Amino acid sequence: MRSRALLLIAALTLPLPLAAQSAQDRARVAAEFSRAKSDESDTLLRNYLTPGLSGQPVSTVDSSRQFTPDIACQKTSTLLEVLAQPSASGDLAAVRISRDTNLDGTFDASATLPVPVSGICANGVISCDAGTWNNCHFYRWAVDAAQAPKLEAVAMSDLAGCYCINNSCGSGLALANLPTVLKDLGGGVVAALTTSDPRYGVTQARIEGPVISYVGAQSTSCASSASLGQTAYRANPTAIAGDASSAAASSSIFQMLSASPAATSRVIETRNCKIERQLTLSSPDQRDIISRIAGGYGEVATNSDQISFMMGSPADNSLNGGGCSLFGYHMTLRIADPARLSDMRLTQYRFDDAVQLWIDGQFVFADPANWTGSAVPSTSCDRKTNWSGWANLDLKPWLTKGDHDIELRVAVGGNGEVFARIDATLDTSCRVSENPFDGCAGYAANAACSLSGETIDGVTTVLNGIRTGLKPIAQTRVVTASTCSVGLTRDFFEKDRRYSCTIDKGLADPDTSRGAYIIDHSTETLLADRIAGNDGSYSLTTRNFALPERGTVNACEPVCKTRKAQVNTAAALDGVTGSKQNSPVGWDYLYHACQDNNVCPVGDGEELVQGCGCIDDFPEAVVMMQSMRLGGSDLICTGTVR
């Protein structure tokens, strides 16, 4: 088919007769001929596409010759015909679809819609109670196994571009706008047919009264089956790379080029790497935080996060000190994880006659408080009774990571005893530690490497060096250990990347210095050049240079602006949009290319807004698009507050 299309284009561009001597005059005449045949889409369809696909004669640009192209396997002057009959209620009471299934020029299949049509969508119809917008049902165009158009019931959210045509939106809308109604109705049918069978092409729609006819042909591949290899990639685009590789492997031309010096001068290798969050979940027991490795005489764990250490000689009058003697009791505690040691306090103590607490040789506490030295408090320290207290003294500042010696001293005059209890509160909860691992840092920093592919948590964000525009949402993963589990939410957990790296250059890069010299040293009237000799020297030349006369052109193509009153009949989930507005009547603005002598071709029902000239409505268009964007954002319903 492609070669036939090229022949058609070549035939259309046959040399034109020389009507004038100068090149500019000949070009102007050729441009006028071409513009007359293809200045608008309708004329392009009428002069080329429609006759080309339907087997009718096509004339050259200057109309001096005609020929009948053969660019379709089968063709018909009318592929499809849709008849619509409005009723008194404004609904389409009957819609009949006729088809030429074998493209022999004769209709051989027809069907009538089983429901009246109250509204029309780009891909379906809406059927309501006659003349109202009540009890509405929504249908989308589809095709059956025999490629016949049919309606399937769907939710309105599956339809697009819907509007109302019956009397609930205005009187006689369908009849007054019958050409538009027919185009939209038939367009949905054609879209369903051509999507189901891509062999068929439709080039023109002709409207005669309540009937719209479509000219078409079987123009793709000339295949007998609707399942074409050319359309398979739409459903599976990833298959293109594998098929291309297979085709290249069997192509002698590709193999010759791939083995050429130009191809082998750059050796590119693909490197795969990964960026990931390495997660470790810990739920330690008490000994992973604090443990007694020497001294003391006991410990009691009241629960998983509470433990008490006891030290001293608690039995009554178990010590005999004479006039005043010192007794010391040591306990070594190992602090393995200070971050999980929530609290560490000297809580309860009993003594007779004076007591001190030292940690790693540093004085911490005494009772009585004035005994701060390392010697006995006095030569006779007997206080004639025993004492007890609840110090609630915070010991954490002295208990850093590592082993610590805790010494309990008592000064005894006569008989006495000593006891101390140290309570520890531990954090044994589950904790997740993250260790970000970037295995791609080297490639990312290498100027010879470029990112050719990236997948983030299963979402493809870069494909063949081009960003897809997709971005994964934050995910929550549950990290599980033997005793607990924790849910962790992050913007990503794993990135799989692929880099293309140039690792070798067999040939030197081409020398572009001559072209750079010409560009840098030439002017509008002088062409400078620098030519390298075989001995490595350069010769510099200059010569006069002039561009051909370009002539004058218009600043723009003259256009004019008109407007036409239009009732808003658009339909949405909440009903007809116009019924929600203060006034359902708005304006459609149209732009027309001006005719000769700057005449504006004002259409029926239109009024002139701005005459022929260079019209720049870009700022207005930007404001309208921005308003639509912001309005659409405001109308989004979400489950969370934004």
PyMOL commands that set and color helices and strands:
alter all, ss='L'
color gray80, all
select helices_A, chain A and resi 2-12+23-38+41-54+156-158+173-176+178-196+229-235+239-249+252-258+261-264+286-288+338-340+396-398+441-445+513-521+577-580+596-598+618-634
alter helices_A, ss='H'
color red, helices_A
select strands_A, chain A and resi 58-59+66-67+74-86+92-99+109-112+119-121+124-127+137-143+149-153+163-164+200-208+211-218+266-282+290-295+298-303+306-313+319-335+341-351+354-359+362-367+387-394+402-416+418-426+431-438+449-456+459-463+466-467+475-480+485-490+494-505+526-532+538-544+559-567+571-572+575-576+585-593+606-613
alter strands_A, ss='S'
color yellow, strands_A
deselect
rebuild
show_as cartoon
